[in-house]
């Protein structure tokens, strides 16, 4: 579909147009359907996924970590932007989502050598990963699972590398002072700590459910 093609089902606003522009391929669409059926946090939409691919491409990413597999949706977008010899490490505490990711990569024809799937929580897995070895770290699961481990997440990122967290604008709750649910509180703490870190350059991108991005300064 061209960028000028009239809108189809799914809305006519800027967000819907951005999702259509991202041109989600059948492999990602199938992975998304399975991930949604399994429950849990919805995986990033097409526009957010395409943005993750651009971040990976811009970094010339060879080593990427995904916290939360999104049934393979996140990984397929990241692999689209990574170098051909890049390796994606995806961890998830939900075995069904992790199995969905494995199936998604196989159906998309991704060589097994390009992915490393690890079952476990961030608290369990992050200490086992190599510090400063990753070009991009993406968080796509519940913020309550990884926000307490911000220092460990940033410790994985090389100088000039980026941390990207998806979902902080979900439901417009982060700006609602009355919203005190655990996810919103975790998002506020995470966003504050990232902004106040003098070693990072950060921004919030109002794409999909929102992307908090932070690049480690030299």
C-alpha positions as a Markdown table, in Angstrom:
| # | Residue | x | y | z |
|---|---|---|---|---|
| 1 | Unk | 0.0 | 0.0 | 0.0 |
| 2 | Unk | 1.3 | 3.4 | -0.8 |
| 3 | Unk | 1.5 | 6.2 | 1.7 |
| 4 | Unk | -1.2 | 8.0 | -0.1 |
| 5 | Unk | -3.7 | 5.1 | -0.3 |
| 6 | Unk | -7.1 | 5.9 | 1.3 |
| 7 | Unk | -7.5 | 4.6 | 4.8 |
| 8 | Unk | -8.9 | 1.1 | 5.4 |
| 9 | Unk | -10.6 | -0.6 | 8.4 |
| 10 | Unk | -8.9 | 0.2 | 11.6 |
| 11 | Unk | -9.3 | 3.9 | 11.9 |
| 12 | Unk | -8.4 | 7.1 | 10.0 |
| 13 | Unk | -6.3 | 9.0 | 12.5 |
| 14 | Unk | -2.6 | 9.6 | 12.5 |
| 15 | Unk | -1.9 | 6.6 | 14.8 |
| 16 | Unk | -3.9 | 4.2 | 12.5 |
| 17 | Unk | -2.2 | 5.6 | 9.4 |
| 18 | Unk | 1.2 | 5.2 | 11.0 |
| 19 | Unk | 0.5 | 1.5 | 11.8 |
| 20 | Unk | -0.6 | 0.9 | 8.2 |
| 21 | Unk | 2.5 | 2.7 | 6.9 |
| 22 | Unk | 4.7 | 0.2 | 8.9 |
| 23 | Unk | 3.5 | -2.6 | 6.6 |
| 24 | Unk | 3.4 | -5.5 | 9.0 |
| 25 | Unk | 4.3 | -8.7 | 7.1 |
| 26 | Unk | 2.3 | -12.0 | 7.5 |
| 27 | Unk | 4.9 | -13.5 | 9.8 |
| 28 | Unk | 4.6 | -10.6 | 12.3 |
| 29 | Unk | 0.8 | -10.6 | 12.0 |
| 30 | Unk | 0.6 | -14.3 | 12.8 |
| 31 | Unk | 2.9 | -13.9 | 15.8 |
| 32 | Unk | 0.8 | -11.0 | 17.0 |
| 33 | Unk | -2.4 | -13.0 | 16.8 |
| 34 | Unk | -0.9 | -15.8 | 18.8 |
| 35 | Unk | 0.6 | -13.4 | 21.4 |
| 36 | Unk | -2.8 | -11.7 | 21.9 |
| 37 | Unk | -4.5 | -15.0 | 22.3 |
| 38 | Unk | -2.1 | -16.0 | 25.0 |
| 39 | Unk | -2.9 | -12.9 | 27.0 |
| 40 | Unk | -0.4 | -10.7 | 28.9 |
| 41 | Unk | 0.8 | -7.2 | 27.8 |
| 42 | Unk | -0.1 | -6.5 | 24.2 |
| 43 | Unk | 3.0 | -6.5 | 22.0 |
| 44 | Unk | 4.1 | -3.2 | 20.3 |
| 45 | Unk | 1.9 | -2.2 | 17.4 |
| 46 | Unk | 3.3 | -1.9 | 13.8 |
| 47 | Unk | 4.4 | 1.7 | 14.1 |
| 48 | Unk | 6.3 | 1.0 | 17.4 |
| 49 | Unk | 7.7 | -2.2 | 16.0 |
| 50 | Unk | 9.0 | -0.3 | 12.9 |
| 51 | Unk | 10.5 | 2.3 | 15.2 |
| 52 | Unk | 12.4 | -0.4 | 17.0 |
| 53 | Unk | 13.7 | -1.7 | 13.7 |
| 54 | Unk | 14.9 | 1.8 | 12.8 |
| 55 | Unk | 16.7 | 2.1 | 16.2 |
| 56 | Unk | 18.4 | -1.3 | 15.5 |
| 57 | Unk | 19.4 | -0.3 | 12.0 |
| 58 | Unk | 20.6 | 3.1 | 13.1 |
| 59 | Unk | 22.8 | 1.5 | 15.7 |
| 60 | Unk | 24.1 | -1.1 | 13.3 |
| 61 | Unk | 23.0 | -3.5 | 16.0 |
| 62 | Unk | 24.8 | -6.8 | 16.2 |
| 63 | Unk | 23.8 | -7.7 | 19.8 |
| 64 | Unk | 20.3 | -6.9 | 21.1 |
| 65 | Unk | 18.3 | -7.9 | 24.2 |
| 66 | Unk | 14.5 | -8.1 | 24.4 |
| 67 | Unk | 13.0 | -8.1 | 27.8 |
| 68 | Unk | 9.6 | -9.8 | 27.1 |
| 69 | Unk | 9.3 | -11.6 | 23.8 |
| 70 | Unk | 5.8 | -10.6 | 22.8 |
| 71 | Unk | 5.4 | -14.0 | 21.2 |
| 72 | Unk | 8.1 | -13.1 | 18.7 |
| 73 | Unk | 6.5 | -9.8 | 17.5 |
| 74 | Unk | 9.3 | -7.7 | 19.1 |
| 75 | Unk | 12.0 | -10.0 | 17.9 |
| 76 | Unk | 10.9 | -10.1 | 14.3 |
| 77 | Unk | 10.8 | -6.3 | 14.1 |
| 78 | Unk | 14.3 | -6.0 | 15.7 |
| 79 | Unk | 15.8 | -8.6 | 13.4 |
| 80 | Unk | 14.5 | -6.7 | 10.5 |
| 81 | Unk | 16.7 | -3.8 | 11.5 |
| 82 | Unk | 19.7 | -5.7 | 12.9 |
| 83 | Unk | 22.8 | -6.6 | 11.0 |
| 84 | Unk | 22.6 | -9.9 | 9.1 |
| 85 | Unk | 25.1 | -11.4 | 11.5 |
| 86 | Unk | 23.3 | -10.0 | 14.6 |
| 87 | Unk | 22.1 | -12.1 | 17.4 |
| 88 | Unk | 18.9 | -11.4 | 19.4 |
| 89 | Unk | 18.6 | -12.5 | 23.0 |
| 90 | Unk | 15.0 | -12.7 | 24.1 |
| 91 | Unk | 14.0 | -13.5 | 27.7 |
| 92 | Unk | 10.5 | -14.1 | 29.0 |
| 93 | Unk | 9.0 | -15.4 | 32.3 |
| 94 | Unk | 6.0 | -16.7 | 30.3 |
| 95 | Unk | 6.9 | -20.1 | 28.7 |
| 96 | Unk | 3.9 | -19.9 | 26.4 |
| 97 | Unk | 5.0 | -16.5 | 25.0 |
| 98 | Unk | 8.6 | -17.8 | 24.6 |
| 99 | Unk | 7.3 | -20.9 | 22.7 |
| 100 | Unk | 5.3 | -18.5 | 20.6 |
| 101 | Unk | 8.5 | -16.6 | 19.8 |
| 102 | Unk | 10.3 | -19.7 | 18.9 |
| 103 | Unk | 7.5 | -20.7 | 16.5 |
| 104 | Unk | 7.4 | -17.2 | 15.0 |
| 105 | Unk | 11.1 | -17.1 | 14.3 |
| 106 | Unk | 10.9 | -20.6 | 12.7 |
| 107 | Unk | 7.9 | -19.6 | 10.5 |
| 108 | Unk | 9.7 | -16.5 | 9.4 |
| 109 | Unk | 12.8 | -18.5 | 8.4 |
| 110 | Unk | 15.1 | -16.9 | 11.0 |
| 111 | Unk | 18.2 | -19.1 | 11.4 |
| 112 | Unk | 18.5 | -20.6 | 14.9 |
| 113 | Unk | 22.0 | -19.1 | 15.2 |
| 114 | Unk | 20.5 | -15.6 | 15.2 |
| 115 | Unk | 18.3 | -16.0 | 18.3 |
| 116 | Unk | 18.9 | -17.0 | 21.9 |
| 117 | Unk | 15.7 | -17.6 | 23.9 |
| 118 | Unk | 15.9 | -17.6 | 27.7 |
| 119 | Unk | 13.2 | -18.5 | 30.2 |
| 120 | Unk | 13.3 | -16.4 | 33.4 |
| 121 | Unk | 12.6 | -13.1 | 35.0 |
| 122 | Unk | 14.9 | -10.1 | 34.6 |
| 123 | Unk | 16.1 | -10.5 | 38.1 |
| 124 | Unk | 17.2 | -14.1 | 37.3 |
| 125 | Unk | 18.6 | -13.5 | 33.8 |
| 126 | Unk | 20.2 | -10.0 | 33.7 |
| 127 | Unk | 23.1 | -11.0 | 36.0 |
| 128 | Unk | 24.0 | -13.7 | 33.5 |
| 129 | Unk | 24.3 | -11.3 | 30.5 |
| 130 | Unk | 27.6 | -9.6 | 29.5 |
| 131 | Unk | 27.9 | -6.0 | 30.8 |
| 132 | Unk | 28.4 | -3.3 | 28.1 |
| 133 | Unk | 28.0 | -5.9 | 25.3 |
| 134 | Unk | 24.7 | -4.8 | 23.7 |
| 135 | Unk | 23.8 | -2.2 | 21.1 |
| 136 | Unk | 20.2 | -2.1 | 22.0 |
| 137 | Unk | 18.1 | -3.3 | 25.0 |
| 138 | Unk | 14.3 | -3.3 | 24.5 |
| 139 | Unk | 11.8 | -3.8 | 27.3 |
| 140 | Unk | 8.3 | -4.9 | 26.2 |
| 141 | Unk | 6.9 | -6.6 | 29.2 |
| 142 | Unk | 5.2 | -5.3 | 32.4 |
| 143 | Unk | 7.3 | -2.4 | 33.8 |
| 144 | Unk | 6.9 | -3.8 | 37.3 |
| 145 | Unk | 9.1 | -6.7 | 36.2 |
| 146 | Unk | 12.1 | -4.7 | 35.0 |
| 147 | Unk | 11.8 | -1.1 | 36.4 |
| 148 | Unk | 13.5 | -2.2 | 39.7 |
| 149 | Unk | 16.5 | -3.4 | 37.6 |
| 150 | Unk | 17.2 | -0.2 | 35.6 |
| 151 | Unk | 20.8 | -0.1 | 36.7 |
| 152 | Unk | 21.3 | -3.7 | 35.5 |
| 153 | Unk | 19.6 | -2.9 | 32.2 |
| 154 | Unk | 21.7 | 0.2 | 31.6 |
| 155 | Unk | 24.8 | -1.8 | 32.5 |
| 156 | Unk | 24.2 | -4.1 | 29.5 |
| 157 | Unk | 24.2 | -1.1 | 27.0 |
| 158 | Unk | 27.5 | -0.1 | 25.4 |
| 159 | Unk | 28.5 | 3.5 | 25.1 |
| 160 | Unk | 26.4 | 5.0 | 22.3 |
| 161 | Unk | 23.8 | 2.2 | 22.7 |
| 162 | Unk | 20.2 | 2.6 | 23.5 |
| 163 | Unk | 17.6 | 1.4 | 26.0 |
| 164 | Unk | 14.0 | 1.4 | 24.7 |
| 165 | Unk | 10.9 | 0.7 | 26.9 |
| 166 | Unk | 7.5 | 0.3 | 25.3 |
| 167 | Unk | 4.1 | 1.1 | 26.9 |
| 168 | Unk | 4.5 | 4.1 | 29.2 |
| 169 | Unk | 1.7 | 6.1 | 27.5 |
| 170 | Unk | -0.8 | 3.2 | 27.5 |
| 171 | Unk | -4.2 | 4.5 | 28.5 |
| 172 | Unk | -2.9 | 8.0 | 29.1 |
| 173 | Unk | -2.5 | 7.1 | 32.8 |
| 174 | Unk | 1.1 | 8.4 | 33.4 |
| 175 | Unk | -0.1 | 12.0 | 33.3 |
| 176 | Unk | -3.2 | 11.3 | 35.5 |
| 177 | Unk | -2.2 | 12.2 | 39.1 |
| 178 | Unk | -5.0 | 10.0 | 40.4 |
| 179 | Unk | -3.7 | 6.9 | 38.7 |
| 180 | Unk | -1.7 | 4.9 | 41.3 |
| 181 | Unk | -1.8 | 1.4 | 39.9 |
| 182 | Unk | 1.4 | -0.5 | 40.1 |
| 183 | Unk | 2.3 | -0.3 | 36.3 |
| 184 | Unk | 1.7 | 3.5 | 36.2 |
| 185 | Unk | 3.8 | 4.0 | 39.4 |
| 186 | Unk | 6.6 | 1.9 | 37.9 |
| 187 | Unk | 6.5 | 3.9 | 34.7 |
| 188 | Unk | 6.7 | 7.2 | 36.6 |
| 189 | Unk | 9.7 | 6.0 | 38.6 |
| 190 | Unk | 11.4 | 4.6 | 35.5 |
| 191 | Unk | 10.9 | 7.8 | 33.4 |
| 192 | Unk | 12.1 | 10.0 | 36.3 |
| 193 | Unk | 15.2 | 7.9 | 36.9 |
| 194 | Unk | 16.1 | 7.9 | 33.2 |
| 195 | Unk | 15.6 | 11.6 | 32.8 |
| 196 | Unk | 17.7 | 12.4 | 35.9 |
| 197 | Unk | 20.6 | 10.2 | 34.8 |
| 198 | Unk | 23.3 | 12.5 | 33.5 |
| 199 | Unk | 24.9 | 9.7 | 31.5 |
| 200 | Unk | 21.9 | 9.4 | 29.3 |
| 201 | Unk | 20.2 | 11.4 | 26.6 |
| 202 | Unk | 16.5 | 10.5 | 26.7 |
| 203 | Unk | 13.1 | 11.2 | 25.1 |
| 204 | Unk | 9.5 | 9.9 | 25.0 |
| 205 | Unk | 8.3 | 9.1 | 21.6 |
| 206 | Unk | 4.4 | 9.2 | 21.3 |
| 207 | Unk | 4.3 | 6.2 | 19.0 |
| 208 | Unk | 1.9 | 3.4 | 19.7 |
| 209 | Unk | 1.6 | 3.0 | 23.4 |
| 210 | Unk | 4.7 | 5.2 | 23.8 |
| 211 | Unk | 8.4 | 4.5 | 23.7 |
| 212 | Unk | 10.9 | 5.8 | 26.3 |
| 213 | Unk | 14.3 | 5.8 | 24.7 |
| 214 | Unk | 17.6 | 6.6 | 26.3 |
| 215 | Unk | 21.1 | 6.5 | 24.7 |
| 216 | Unk | 24.2 | 6.1 | 26.8 |
| 217 | Unk | 26.5 | 9.1 | 26.3 |
| 218 | Unk | 30.3 | 8.7 | 25.6 |
